[in-house]
């Protein structure tokens, strides 16, 4: 990985991690779930699909690659499957689209005391590292994912009577996982943070308060959880936090500027850089970036992953210039606003659209940061 100047993101062109699953892999997920293929056959199809998606990323010109999250059904599912003590239940929130339709989804629930009985993503990293000369990035769901979607009913109260006791155990799991990833050679870990971004939205804040929770206290709780999770990361491991307002088949959970949480979050989260959504007006303007401290970078998510329309390169360069009014130009980079497939079903665009958008990020980055 390139050496970082003060606050310079590790790559000028990045991407959030998840990529569109090919049809054969989607079919394999269904077959594995219904028992018509076993673990070995499923893994072979995943392996082949990952090899193809590595080639896709390399053909786009990216210097940082992922396995597309091809071993996961949801971006957080493998974490929940591998940590002892979790199950899934219905979330208390719903996804929305611009037409006003709502969609239910499931969320983690701690039915028992949680512990890390085995590595969570080390095998994902090792497979990719052995098959590319680019820098592999590992994505993990942020700690808040394990709490926020169920709000106050996030765990068996007999085991975890309060959130702090739950996050104490959860933080230990992240510390162990990041240590093992570092030992395996991983230099870039990204936490996917949804809750703090959602708590920018007045409507979401109202929902949280309606069940007796304080949204500002939740933001503080989740910042502390991130800091605890990464507190023992070696200095050569770069930690990025992606802020997401929800990403399910092109739908979203919330809207709202980062302004409400920007000063606390950007100044208190002890990470190397943030990957922030800025593809639509739902994200607000760039002015909250004035709170990003010196020595911390920002990857601007300017290219939408929710629809196939390809952005104009000149518009992207202009928007980077607008962001640079609030944060040093050298501390900026560019990426799609979110993953292309936070769930296996993916967003409503084709692989050719995905490739074009990744290549666009690379080309614009080269044009800006010569």
Order of alpha helices (4+ residues) and beta strands (2+ residues): alpha-alpha-beta-alpha-beta-beta-beta-beta-alpha-beta-beta-alpha-beta-alpha-alpha-alpha-beta-alpha-beta-beta-alpha-beta-alpha
